[in-house]
Amino acid sequence: MNIVDIDINELKPYENNPRYNDHAVEFVMNSLKRFGFQQPIVIDKDNVVVAGHTRLKAAQKLGYTTVPVKYADELTPEEIKAYRLADNKTAEMAVWDKEAEALELSELDDLGFDMSDFGFWDDEDEEKEQKEKITKETAKVPFTEVLREEHNYVVLYFDNEVDWLQMQSLIDISGKMNLSTRKDGQINEKMKRISVGRVFKGKEVLERLREHFENSH
């Protein structure tokens, strides 16, 4: 793997990046300050980011002048487009072993590591509170949980991942981890799924879409 350092100002974020990552930048900044750059930013031949948008934002906020990069020159343009999505999606598939996680966090706490700097919380209530805070801070279009008979609404469905991710980005919604139910009615901790369910005010979604199309033309 050939990793080189280049001027941070030469890097270009991918304009259609489907992940909304602002809420993660602070934690990545803390990671860079504590551990340094352990993962290069992956870029294409034109210096457009393939993987590592959050690391780039964090490095910019920390005042980095150069960053380590790896050119994805062994991939075709089509493969780069696919890898950009795959790199994010595959990361969502892993789930935590809560007992092992608690043990590791306890040992690190004894060693003086404050893991809340990197997005870990002391208990489930605090974790839930922080996630709700992030959702409120990052949501550009608030949603209502109330539907009445006099409301008009439409349901959109997507038959491909790219269009769905683009819509998620446009209206700033993220998936939530849900647990599957077994046949006996008990919760199956090992069968976790990412899903999204929201009801939005149509006027506000239209405003976001108009803004997007105006900026893209």
Summary of the structure (lengths in Angstrom):
residues: 217
radius of gyration: 19.9
end to end distance: 38.3
largest distance: 60.6
contacts: 475
relative contact order: 0.12
helix: 46%
strand: 17%
